[in-house]
Amino acid sequence: MEVVKTIERVRSLVKKVRKQDKTIGLVPTMGALHIGHISLIKTAAQRSDFVVVSIFVNPTQFGPSEDFDKYPRPFEQDSQICRDNGVDVVFAPSSEEMYGQSSLTWVDVDKLTEPLCGRSRPGHFRGVTTVCSKLFNIVLPDFAFFGQKDAQQAIVIRRMVADLNMPLEVVVCPTVREKDGLAVSSRNKYLTESERKDAPLIYEALKKGQTMIASGTKETRQILDEIKEILNRSKLIEPEYVEIVDAGTLQPAEVVESELLIAIAAKLGSTRLIDNIRVDASKY
Ligand code: AMP
């Protein structure tokens, strides 16, 4: 495995791989790798001949009051995880390498970036889509792997790839959870002991929503009330949004039909957690 810091070097490596008619899989990450990232890497290794993991804490997707400086950067540990999981190249550029000459160009997806996380994180998705476009242009992958954990991000990227005719397939992998249901996240380590104890209520609430849909409840209002009641069991959970939206448009759904996303963002102290469940209502 090679750790690469420059765009030039990664380009020359993938050029050689392409010449051998091998497929390339890219797993974009911000590092602090955990079992969620590892599941993406493993899927990438199954689906592609050559796996590139990018590790880049992308400044343009953080708001001014967010945790960019404080974001964990355990680089040696991350490299070891990549080495142990069959990664061919870790691409870990500096901010200067990625945004050297101050960039004037942004990639922005309309509408899908406005609801849910878009409301409280203005500019976040523009940072994500711009950095992913840059990574796609540098690595030229056949497949790019994203987690369902960040459902809105995956939907936005898939739309960008389709709208801009980018020649790659976006693969969305299931959310990896702790035993008690909490979605694994690099930010979980910020939780205090009592916050960590209450955090699984988020998944419990999502599951309740899923069960209500499966057992025939049709009004989303009724489901949202139950979900909020479960979250209210903890004084430490401050919901930012609790929504049931159409999984294609991300617009609120009033009645249960088609593919839905039940999505929650909540603060526990200063830590913001997100989670979701996708439900295909046509199955019930
Ligand atoms: P991040 O490093 O947080 O930007 O995440 C990099 C990728 O890993 C994104 O596509 C995330 O959706 C994905 N990811 C993060 N946590 C999980 C998880 N618990 N399960 C599956 N994928 C995840």
Boltz pocket constraint, residues with backbone or C-beta under 6 A from the ligand:
constraints:
  - pocket:
      binder: B
      contacts: [[A, 28], [A, 29], [A, 30], [A, 31], [A, 35], [A, 36], [A, 37], [A, 39], [A, 40], [A, 145], [A, 146], [A, 147], [A, 148], [A, 149], [A, 150], [A, 173], [A, 174], [A, 175], [A, 176], [A, 177], [A, 183], [A, 184], [A, 185], [A, 186]]
      max_distance: 6.0
